[in-house]
Amino acid sequence: MIRKTAVATALTGLLACCSAWAQDIGIDQRIDDAIRPAADAVAGFVFSSFPVAGVQIPFVLVWLIVAATIFTFYFRFINLRAFRHGFQLVRGDYNDPHAAGEVTHFQALATALSGTVGLGNIAGVAVAVSLGGPGATFWMILAGLLGMSSKFTECTLGVKYRNEYEDGTVSGGPMYYLAKGLAERGPGFARLGKVLAVLFAIFCIGGSFGGGNMFQANQSFSQVVNVTGGEASWMADKGWLFGLVIAVAVGLVIIGGIRGIARVTSKVVPFMAVIYVTAGLVIILGNLAAVPGAILSIVTGAFSPAGIAGGVVGVLFQGFRRAAFSNEAGVGSAAIAHSAVRTSRPVTEGIVALYEPFVDTVVVCTITALVIIITGSWDPSVDPSAGVQLTSDAFESAISWFPWILTLAVVLFAYSTMISWSYYGLKCWTFLFGESRVADFTYKVLFLFFVVVGSSMQLGSVIEFSDAMIFAMAFPNLLGCYFLLPVVKRELNAYWDDYKQGRLPKFS
Amino acid sequence: MSVVFLVGVDCSACGERALDYAAERAKARDGRLVVAHIIEWSPYSFNTPQDNEERHRRREEEIRSARAEIIDPITQRLRAEGVEAEGVVRHGHAADTLAALAEECGATNIVVGHHGMSRLRARVFGSVASTLVQIADRPVTVVP
């Protein structure tokens, strides 16, 4: 009861201060003006870049791709060789019936996926194809395939070094494996591990306010405006109002503890994903004649792009960047969600996690890209901030009423991604500040505040800030992963031997 | 080898007749009863991260309360009547789990009640009793 009252008070407070602002004209502009310098500064730092073939390549992107490639070779193409076994694990062939009622591999994967499948797959792909041409799709797929190895590494570590508390709850993620895993290697490493864990937690909190929150609010608002009449829409200058509604909906779940809403959403979201993929496939199959041409343009565009700034390097950059933002491989966020699984072999969850970048990037992003290319909706001169609108137009050109469905999908994806990220951020917050009701509540109120901020800001500054914070997480996370690679290798070899020798108990 | 009757129960008050039926048979044939309660659960559900974090604890709670509120009163009553009885609580799909459990405990016969759903309801939502009859590899007795 006290909680409910607290929620009501907090939300009313938020509402009151927002409506006070709203009396000023151009409130959206004010919020944007206030946040932009900070957003730009953060983005400038994280995306420190060096020129390659005339294109500024951010170091962080090289960092992600190099790690994914090294992990792929180090684990001898785990992304390919464990693919079939991963499916068996997800299907539950190895689920012990006596552990029925615990978190299964499928559930851990589904939860992690609902945090990643979202606007990155819809808006991000449109940006990549617009700026990089069809060829960006090729690099996006490649980045997705390599990213599978990064996910494997971080999710295995997430389960291995999670905390299991006496009351039966579990907490895991990079902050725990960085701190505990490196500590095993000696006192010097212990200090490094602690620093990395704290850095990761700080960036993750930032990411939970940025890409996991403001970007989602911003893009779903832009789609709502778009579908209700664009510039002329009544909603056009009411980003704060939209943000407020979403903030209340998120608040009801994360502060109010109204589980019912989260449960309904978690059932509707996969359904929307299926509708989205099906609609994409319908458009692709309906234009079967255009598919070979589209695939050709993806392949030729990847190596000899025409009219793209920076040539091959520019295309590669766009593809890799949007793939990384969409599947978050190497960022470490998914390790938090995956670590709740019930298993005695951490490697199994790593193998299951291979499917995350695969579904997210190789399947869903590719479908979006194909629809955009086939319908000819990409246009190199288009404003990159058009994001989700571009995808919406692409679908509309084939199925006239689809933007309405897409709007619903976008809002629901955004909502479920926000719920997931609020959890990731909260885990990092309590890692830094300890578990207390005050700490918990403070974080959640801040989170809701940023929902409103996000839907009020211009896309440019939101995208920069979101990208920056999420990519920043990859620095401490992957650095720690390099040191922990031998640990993962040991686990993998022991497990793979058991698997190959048929020593794993199989139940169906 | 003694005769084992596996009885599925929903709650302590319902399934009375199935239970009485099985108890009578067990007495007559000097057999024993395994009383099972299945908590409906699917390995393929979509959960929030918060749900997953607390899952292990909730499962223990679910099992504890099912034992205390459903299974223990029944087995105590049966034992007082002089029937050898043991209780089991499992998570899963009711029919599948009962069928698997029957094999595990070497049951001679599975005994369940049914809810008396309308035909349409049973069609749409499925009925544990009719599914069990289809999938079980041993005799199933449905007590109305």
Chai-1 contact restraints between the chains, C-beta under 6 A:
chainA,res_idxA,chainB,res_idxB,connection_type,confidence,min_distance_angstrom,max_distance_angstrom,comment,restraint_id
A,G92,B,P43,contact,1.0,0.0,6.0,A-B,restraint_1
A,A100,B,H91,contact,1.0,0.0,6.0,A-B,restraint_2
A,A100,B,G92,contact,1.0,0.0,6.0,A-B,restraint_3
A,G101,B,W41,contact,1.0,0.0,6.0,A-B,restraint_4
A,G101,B,R59,contact,1.0,0.0,6.0,A-B,restraint_5
A,G101,B,H91,contact,1.0,0.0,6.0,A-B,restraint_6
A,V103,B,N52,contact,1.0,0.0,6.0,A-B,restraint_7
A,V103,B,R55,contact,1.0,0.0,6.0,A-B,restraint_8
A,T104,B,P43,contact,1.0,0.0,6.0,A-B,restraint_9
A,F106,B,P43,contact,1.0,0.0,6.0,A-B,restraint_10
A,F106,B,Y44,contact,1.0,0.0,6.0,A-B,restraint_11
A,Q107,B,N47,contact,1.0,0.0,6.0,A-B,restraint_12
A,A110,B,F46,contact,1.0,0.0,6.0,A-B,restraint_13
A,T111,B,N47,contact,1.0,0.0,6.0,A-B,restraint_14
A,T111,B,P49,contact,1.0,0.0,6.0,A-B,restraint_15
A,T111,B,N52,contact,1.0,0.0,6.0,A-B,restraint_16
A,D167,B,R57,contact,1.0,0.0,6.0,A-B,restraint_17
A,G168,B,H56,contact,1.0,0.0,6.0,A-B,restraint_18
A,G168,B,R57,contact,1.0,0.0,6.0,A-B,restraint_19
A,G168,B,E60,contact,1.0,0.0,6.0,A-B,restraint_20
A,T169,B,E53,contact,1.0,0.0,6.0,A-B,restraint_21
A,T169,B,E54,contact,1.0,0.0,6.0,A-B,restraint_22
A,T169,B,R57,contact,1.0,0.0,6.0,A-B,restraint_23
A,V170,B,E53,contact,1.0,0.0,6.0,A-B,restraint_24
A,A262,B,T48,contact,1.0,0.0,6.0,A-B,restraint_25
A,S266,B,F46,contact,1.0,0.0,6.0,A-B,restraint_26
A,S266,B,T48,contact,1.0,0.0,6.0,A-B,restraint_27
A,P270,B,F46,contact,1.0,0.0,6.0,A-B,restraint_28
A,A337,B,P49,contact,1.0,0.0,6.0,A-B,restraint_29
A,A340,B,N52,contact,1.0,0.0,6.0,A-B,restraint_30
A,A340,B,E53,contact,1.0,0.0,6.0,A-B,restraint_31
A,S420,B,P49,contact,1.0,0.0,6.0,A-B,restraint_32
A,Y423,B,P49,contact,1.0,0.0,6.0,A-B,restraint_33
A,Y423,B,Q50,contact,1.0,0.0,6.0,A-B,restraint_34
